[in-house]
Protein backbone atom coordinates (compact mmCIF):
# COMPACT_ATOMS: atom_id res chain seq x y z
CA UNK A 1 0.00 0.00 0.00
CA UNK A 2 1.33 3.47 -0.86
CA UNK A 3 2.21 5.94 1.86
CA UNK A 4 -0.60 8.29 2.88
CA UNK A 5 0.37 11.88 3.60
CA UNK A 6 -1.32 14.13 6.17
CA UNK A 7 -0.70 17.87 6.52
CA UNK A 8 -1.48 19.21 10.01
CA UNK A 9 -2.28 22.91 9.52
CA UNK A 10 -2.55 24.73 12.82
CA UNK A 11 -1.22 27.25 15.29
CA UNK A 12 0.96 27.11 18.41
CA UNK A 13 -0.83 24.03 19.69
CA UNK A 14 0.26 22.20 16.54
CA UNK A 15 3.72 23.77 16.85
CA UNK A 16 3.94 22.34 20.38
CA UNK A 17 4.26 25.58 22.36
CA UNK A 18 4.23 25.05 26.12
CA UNK A 19 2.02 27.11 28.42
CA UNK A 20 3.62 30.56 28.55
CA UNK A 21 4.50 32.28 31.81
CA UNK A 22 6.00 35.43 30.27
CA UNK A 23 5.63 37.21 26.92
CA UNK A 24 8.89 35.93 25.39
CA UNK A 25 8.50 32.36 26.69
CA UNK A 26 9.32 30.27 23.60
CA UNK A 27 9.59 26.84 25.20
CA UNK A 28 8.33 23.95 23.13
CA UNK A 29 7.36 20.37 23.95
CA UNK A 30 9.83 17.70 22.88
CA UNK A 31 9.12 16.48 19.37
CA UNK A 32 8.00 13.04 20.54
CA UNK A 33 5.44 14.59 22.91
CA UNK A 34 3.66 16.82 20.38
CA UNK A 35 0.25 15.62 19.26
CA UNK A 36 1.39 15.33 15.65
CA UNK A 37 4.12 12.88 16.68
CA UNK A 38 1.75 10.95 18.94
CA UNK A 39 -0.71 10.67 16.04
CA UNK A 40 2.01 9.57 13.63
CA UNK A 41 3.13 6.82 15.99
CA UNK A 42 -0.46 5.62 16.47
CA UNK A 43 -1.15 5.58 12.72
CA UNK A 44 1.97 3.54 12.01
CA UNK A 45 4.48 3.22 9.18
CA UNK A 46 1.98 3.62 6.35
CA UNK A 47 1.58 7.32 7.05
CA UNK A 48 3.63 10.48 6.63
CA UNK A 49 2.58 13.24 9.02
CA UNK A 50 3.70 16.81 8.21
CA UNK A 51 3.36 19.25 11.14
CA UNK A 52 2.68 22.80 9.97
CA UNK A 53 1.99 24.75 13.14
CA UNK A 54 2.70 28.49 13.28
CA UNK A 55 2.31 30.25 16.64
CA UNK A 56 -0.23 33.06 16.36
CA UNK A 57 -1.73 31.76 13.12
CA UNK A 58 -5.31 32.83 12.42
CA UNK A 59 -7.66 31.35 9.86
CA UNK A 60 -8.16 34.44 7.69
CA UNK A 61 -7.15 37.56 9.61
CA UNK A 62 -4.06 39.74 9.16
CA UNK A 63 -2.82 40.42 12.68
CA UNK A 64 -2.34 44.19 13.19
CA UNK A 65 0.07 43.53 16.06
CA UNK A 66 2.04 40.43 15.03
CA UNK A 67 1.86 40.84 11.26
CA UNK A 68 -0.01 39.77 8.14
CA UNK A 69 2.11 36.61 7.92
CA UNK A 70 -0.02 35.17 10.74
CA UNK A 71 -2.95 34.85 8.31
CA UNK A 72 -3.31 31.15 7.53
CA UNK A 73 -5.25 31.66 4.33
CA UNK A 74 -2.36 33.67 2.86
CA UNK A 75 0.03 30.71 3.07
CA UNK A 76 -2.39 27.82 2.62
CA UNK A 77 -2.15 27.37 -1.15
CA UNK A 78 1.65 27.54 -1.12
CA UNK A 79 1.82 24.85 1.55
CA UNK A 80 -0.66 22.62 -0.27
CA UNK A 81 1.46 22.85 -3.41
CA UNK A 82 4.70 22.35 -1.46
CA UNK A 83 3.59 19.08 0.10
CA UNK A 84 1.39 17.66 -2.67
CA UNK A 85 0.08 15.06 -3.16
CA UNK A 86 -1.79 15.19 0.14
CA UNK A 87 -4.32 12.57 1.15
CA UNK A 88 -5.62 14.61 4.08
CA UNK A 89 -5.36 18.11 5.52
CA UNK A 90 -6.16 18.48 9.21
CA UNK A 91 -7.16 22.04 10.07
CA UNK A 92 -7.14 23.02 13.73
CA UNK A 93 -7.41 26.80 13.88
CA UNK A 94 -9.68 29.44 15.38
CA UNK A 95 -8.04 30.06 18.74
CA UNK A 96 -6.05 33.12 17.69
CA UNK A 97 -9.08 34.51 15.86
CA UNK A 98 -10.65 34.82 19.33
CA UNK A 99 -8.22 37.56 20.35
CA UNK A 100 -9.99 40.73 21.46
CA UNK A 101 -8.19 42.86 18.86
CA UNK A 102 -10.06 41.16 16.01
CA UNK A 103 -13.47 41.90 17.51
CA UNK A 104 -15.29 39.13 15.65
CA UNK A 105 -17.99 36.68 16.67
CA UNK A 106 -17.70 32.91 16.85
CA UNK A 107 -19.94 32.81 13.77
CA UNK A 108 -17.52 35.00 11.83
CA UNK A 109 -14.61 32.78 12.88
CA UNK A 110 -16.50 29.75 11.59
CA UNK A 111 -17.05 31.53 8.27
CA UNK A 112 -13.31 32.05 7.98
CA UNK A 113 -12.71 28.35 8.53
CA UNK A 114 -15.46 27.57 6.03
CA UNK A 115 -13.52 29.55 3.45
CA UNK A 116 -10.37 27.60 4.31
CA UNK A 117 -12.14 24.26 3.89
CA UNK A 118 -13.49 25.45 0.54
CA UNK A 119 -10.01 26.43 -0.65
CA UNK A 120 -8.63 23.00 0.20
CA UNK A 121 -11.55 21.19 -1.39
CA UNK A 122 -11.14 23.29 -4.56
CA UNK A 123 -7.44 22.54 -4.85
CA UNK A 124 -5.80 19.90 -7.02
CA UNK A 125 -3.24 18.98 -4.37
CA UNK A 126 -4.51 15.50 -3.56
CA UNK A 127 -3.65 12.21 -5.26
CA UNK A 128 -3.94 12.28 -9.07
CA UNK A 129 -4.89 15.96 -9.06
CA UNK A 130 -8.00 15.46 -6.94
CA UNK A 131 -8.62 17.57 -3.83
CA UNK A 132 -7.35 16.24 -0.50
CA UNK A 133 -9.77 15.10 2.17
CA UNK A 134 -10.23 17.58 5.03
CA UNK A 135 -10.58 16.97 8.75
CA UNK A 136 -11.73 20.09 10.61
CA UNK A 137 -10.89 19.95 14.31
CA UNK A 138 -12.45 22.22 16.90
CA UNK A 139 -9.63 23.50 19.14
CA UNK A 140 -9.78 23.17 22.90
CA UNK A 141 -11.65 26.01 24.57
CA UNK A 142 -9.62 28.85 26.04
CA UNK A 143 -9.67 30.18 29.58
CA UNK A 144 -9.30 33.88 30.34
CA UNK A 145 -6.34 33.67 32.69
CA UNK A 146 -2.59 34.09 32.97
CA UNK A 147 -0.54 36.35 30.72
CA UNK A 148 -3.19 36.27 27.98
CA UNK A 149 -6.10 37.44 30.12
CA UNK A 150 -6.31 40.78 28.26
CA UNK A 151 -5.38 39.41 24.84
CA UNK A 152 -8.26 36.93 25.02
CA UNK A 153 -10.75 39.10 26.93
CA UNK A 154 -14.24 37.88 26.09
CA UNK A 155 -12.92 34.80 24.29
CA UNK A 156 -14.17 32.06 26.60
CA UNK A 157 -17.83 32.32 25.57
CA UNK A 158 -16.97 32.55 21.87
CA UNK A 159 -14.64 29.59 22.21
CA UNK A 160 -17.39 27.50 23.77
CA UNK A 161 -19.65 28.26 20.79
CA UNK A 162 -17.13 27.19 18.15
CA UNK A 163 -17.47 23.36 18.18
CA UNK A 164 -21.12 23.32 17.10
CA UNK A 165 -20.46 25.96 14.45
CA UNK A 166 -17.45 24.10 13.08
CA UNK A 167 -19.35 20.83 13.02
CA UNK A 168 -21.89 22.51 10.73
CA UNK A 169 -19.09 23.91 8.55
CA UNK A 170 -17.57 20.45 8.19
CA UNK A 171 -20.88 18.85 7.28
CA UNK A 172 -21.62 21.51 4.66
CA UNK A 173 -18.12 21.30 3.21
CA UNK A 174 -17.85 17.52 2.92
CA UNK A 175 -15.15 17.47 5.58
CA UNK A 176 -14.65 15.26 8.58
CA UNK A 177 -15.02 16.75 12.05
CA UNK A 178 -13.45 16.10 15.44
CA UNK A 179 -13.98 18.07 18.64
CA UNK A 180 -10.76 18.15 20.65
CA UNK A 181 -12.72 19.27 23.72
CA UNK A 182 -13.81 15.65 23.98
CA UNK A 183 -10.17 14.68 24.47
CA UNK A 184 -8.39 17.43 26.38
CA UNK A 185 -8.41 20.87 27.98
CA UNK A 186 -5.99 23.79 27.97
CA UNK A 187 -3.27 24.25 30.57
CA UNK A 188 -4.66 26.66 33.21
CA UNK A 189 -1.24 28.30 33.48
CA UNK A 190 -2.01 30.45 30.42
CA UNK A 191 -5.46 29.25 29.34
CA UNK A 192 -4.42 28.72 25.72
CA UNK A 193 -1.73 26.08 25.32
CA UNK A 194 -1.57 22.35 26.02
CA UNK A 195 0.46 20.29 28.45
CA UNK A 196 2.04 16.97 27.50
CA UNK A 197 -0.93 14.97 28.76
CA UNK A 198 -3.28 16.97 26.53
CA UNK A 199 -0.98 16.49 23.53
CA UNK A 200 -1.03 12.74 24.11
CA UNK A 201 -4.82 12.69 24.32
CA UNK A 202 -5.27 14.85 21.23
CA UNK A 203 -2.78 12.76 19.26
CA UNK A 204 -4.74 9.61 20.09
CA UNK A 205 -8.07 11.28 19.24
CA UNK A 206 -6.73 12.59 15.94
CA UNK A 207 -5.41 9.16 15.01
CA UNK A 208 -8.87 7.69 15.56
CA UNK A 209 -10.46 10.45 13.48
CA UNK A 210 -7.97 9.97 10.65
CA UNK A 211 -8.52 6.22 10.64
CA UNK A 212 -12.27 6.78 10.52
CA UNK A 213 -11.85 9.22 7.61
CA UNK A 214 -10.28 6.48 5.51
CA UNK A 215 -12.39 3.58 6.78
CA UNK A 216 -13.86 1.53 3.90
C-alpha positions in Angstrom: 0.0 0.0 0.0 1.3 3.5 -0.9 2.2 5.9 1.9 -0.6 8.3 2.9 0.4 11.9 3.6 -1.3 14.1 6.2 -0.7 17.9 6.5 -1.5 19.2 10.0 -2.3 22.9 9.5 -2.5 24.7 12.8 -1.2 27.2 15.3 1.0 27.1 18.4 -0.8 24.0 19.7 0.3 22.2 16.5 3.7 23.8 16.8 3.9 22.3 20.4 4.3 25.6 22.4 4.2 25.1 26.1 2.0 27.1 28.4 3.6 30.6 28.6 4.5 32.3 31.8 6.0 35.4 30.3 5.6 37.2 26.9 8.9 35.9 25.4 8.5 32.4 26.7 9.3 30.3 23.6 9.6 26.8 25.2 8.3 23.9 23.1 7.4 20.4 24.0 9.8 17.7 22.9 9.1 16.5 19.4 8.0 13.0 20.5 5.4 14.6 22.9 3.7 16.8 20.4 0.2 15.6 19.3 1.4 15.3 15.7 4.1 12.9 16.7 1.7 11.0 18.9 -0.7 10.7 16.0 2.0 9.6 13.6 3.1 6.8 16.0 -0.5 5.6 16.5 -1.1 5.6 12.7 2.0 3.5 12.0 4.5 3.2 9.2 2.0 3.6 6.3 1.6 7.3 7.0 3.6 10.5 6.6 2.6 13.2 9.0 3.7 16.8 8.2 3.4 19.3 11.1 2.7 22.8 10.0 2.0 24.8 13.1 2.7 28.5 13.3 2.3 30.3 16.6 -0.2 33.1 16.4 -1.7 31.8 13.1 -5.3 32.8 12.4 -7.7 31.3 9.9 -8.2 34.4 7.7 -7.2 37.6 9.6 -4.1 39.7 9.2 -2.8 40.4 12.7 -2.3 44.2 13.2 0.1 43.5 16.1 2.0 40.4 15.0 1.9 40.8 11.3 0.0 39.8 8.1 2.1 36.6 7.9 0.0 35.2 10.7 -3.0 34.9 8.3 -3.3 31.2 7.5 -5.3 31.7 4.3 -2.4 33.7 2.9 0.0 30.7 3.1 -2.4 27.8 2.6 -2.1 27.4 -1.2 1.7 27.5 -1.1 1.8 24.8 1.5 -0.7 22.6 -0.3 1.5 22.9 -3.4 4.7 22.4 -1.5 3.6 19.1 0.1 1.4 17.7 -2.7 0.1 15.1 -3.2 -1.8 15.2 0.1 -4.3 12.6 1.1 -5.6 14.6 4.1 -5.4 18.1 5.5 -6.2 18.5 9.2 -7.2 22.0 10.1 -7.1 23.0 13.7 -7.4 26.8 13.9 -9.7 29.4 15.4 -8.0 30.1 18.7 -6.1 33.1 17.7 -9.1 34.5 15.9 -10.7 34.8 19.3 -8.2 37.6 20.3 -10.0 40.7 21.5 -8.2 42.9 18.9 -10.1 41.2 16.0 -13.5 41.9 17.5 -15.3 39.1 15.7 -18.0 36.7 16.7 -17.7 32.9 16.8 -19.9 32.8 13.8 -17.5 35.0 11.8 -14.6 32.8 12.9 -16.5 29.8 11.6 -17.0 31.5 8.3 -13.3 32.0 8.0 -12.7 28.4 8.5 -15.5 27.6 6.0 -13.5 29.5 3.4 -10.4 27.6 4.3 -12.1 24.3 3.9 -13.5 25.4 0.5 -10.0 26.4 -0.7 -8.6 23.0 0.2 -11.6 21.2 -1.4 -11.1 23.3 -4.6 -7.4 22.5 -4.9 -5.8 19.9 -7.0 -3.2 19.0 -4.4 -4.5 15.5 -3.6 -3.6 12.2 -5.3 -3.9 12.3 -9.1 -4.9 16.0 -9.1 -8.0 15.5 -6.9 -8.6 17.6 -3.8 -7.4 16.2 -0.5 -9.8 15.1 2.2 -10.2 17.6 5.0 -10.6 17.0 8.7 -11.7 20.1 10.6 -10.9 19.9 14.3 -12.5 22.2 16.9 -9.6 23.5 19.1 -9.8 23.2 22.9 -11.6 26.0 24.6 -9.6 28.9 26.0 -9.7 30.2 29.6 -9.3 33.9 30.3 -6.3 33.7 32.7 -2.6 34.1 33.0 -0.5 36.4 30.7 -3.2 36.3 28.0 -6.1 37.4 30.1 -6.3 40.8 28.3 -5.4 39.4 24.8 -8.3 36.9 25.0 -10.7 39.1 26.9 -14.2 37.9 26.1 -12.9 34.8 24.3 -14.2 32.1 26.6 -17.8 32.3 25.6 -17.0 32.6 21.9 -14.6 29.6 22.2 -17.4 27.5 23.8 -19.6 28.3 20.8 -17.1 27.2 18.1 -17.5 23.4 18.2 -21.1 23.3 17.1 -20.5 26.0 14.4 -17.5 24.1 13.1 -19.4 20.8 13.0 -21.9 22.5 10.7 -19.1 23.9 8.5 -17.6 20.5 8.2 -20.9 18.9 7.3 -21.6 21.5 4.7 -18.1 21.3 3.2 -17.9 17.5 2.9 -15.1 17.5 5.6 -14.7 15.3 8.6 -15.0 16.8 12.1 -13.5 16.1 15.4 -14.0 18.1 18.6 -10.8 18.2 20.7 -12.7 19.3 23.7 -13.8 15.7 24.0 -10.2 14.7 24.5 -8.4 17.4 26.4 -8.4 20.9 28.0 -6.0 23.8 28.0 -3.3 24.2 30.6 -4.7 26.7 33.2 -1.2 28.3 33.5 -2.0 30.4 30.4 -5.5 29.3 29.3 -4.4 28.7 25.7 -1.7 26.1 25.3 -1.6 22.3 26.0 0.5 20.3 28.5 2.0 17.0 27.5 -0.9 15.0 28.8 -3.3 17.0 26.5 -1.0 16.5 23.5 -1.0 12.7 24.1 -4.8 12.7 24.3 -5.3 14.9 21.2 -2.8 12.8 19.3 -4.7 9.6 20.1 -8.1 11.3 19.2 -6.7 12.6 15.9 -5.4 9.2 15.0 -8.9 7.7 15.6 -10.5 10.5 13.5 -8.0 10.0 10.6 -8.5 6.2 10.6 -12.3 6.8 10.5 -11.8 9.2 7.6 -10.3 6.5 5.5 -12.4 3.6 6.8 -13.9 1.5 3.9 
